[in-house]
């Protein structure tokens, strides 16, 4: 009986623990290879979000006669 009570107590204590969430972060980098810094997220965060922005005018040329 004591053994089963001890096992239940151990399960309750270990079940309450969760792993911390880490996300890769960077700001204004040219390549994803520069975004390998992992930061611990807040305890309230449940997932990571990736925002990517790209700006360019492609193959634009100006021809003036």
C-alpha positions in Angstrom: 0.0 0.0 0.0 2.8 2.4 0.9 4.6 1.6 -2.4 1.5 2.4 -4.5 0.9 5.6 -2.6 4.5 6.6 -3.2 4.2 5.8 -6.9 1.1 8.0 -7.2 2.8 10.8 -5.4 5.8 10.6 -7.8 3.5 10.6 -10.8 1.7 13.7 -9.6 4.9 15.6 -8.9 6.5 14.7 -12.3 3.3 15.2 -14.3 3.1 18.8 -13.2 6.5 19.7 -14.6 6.8 20.8 -18.2 9.7 21.5 -20.5 10.5 25.1 -21.3 9.8 26.4 -24.8 12.8 27.8 -26.7 12.5 29.6 -30.1 15.2 30.7 -32.5 15.5 34.5 -32.7 17.2 37.1 -34.9 16.6 40.5 -36.3 17.3 41.8 -39.8 19.6 38.9 -40.9 20.4 38.1 -44.5 20.3 34.4 -44.0 18.6 31.8 -41.8 22.0 30.5 -40.9 22.5 33.7 -38.8 19.3 32.9 -36.8 20.5 30.1 -34.6 20.3 31.9 -31.3 17.8 30.0 -29.0 15.9 32.0 -26.4 13.7 30.7 -23.6 10.1 31.9 -24.1 7.8 33.2 -21.5 6.0 30.6 -19.4 2.7 31.8 -21.0 3.9 31.2 -24.6 2.7 28.0 -26.2 4.3 28.1 -29.6 6.9 30.0 -31.7 6.0 32.2 -34.6 8.2 33.0 -37.6 7.8 36.3 -39.4 9.6 36.7 -42.8 9.7 39.8 -44.9 11.3 40.3 -48.3 11.6 43.5 -50.3 13.0 43.9 -53.8 12.2 45.1 -57.3 13.4 42.0 -59.1 14.7 42.5 -62.6 13.7 46.1 -63.1 15.6 48.3 -65.4 15.1 51.8 -66.6 15.7 52.7 -70.2 16.0 56.3 -71.1 16.6 57.2 -74.9 
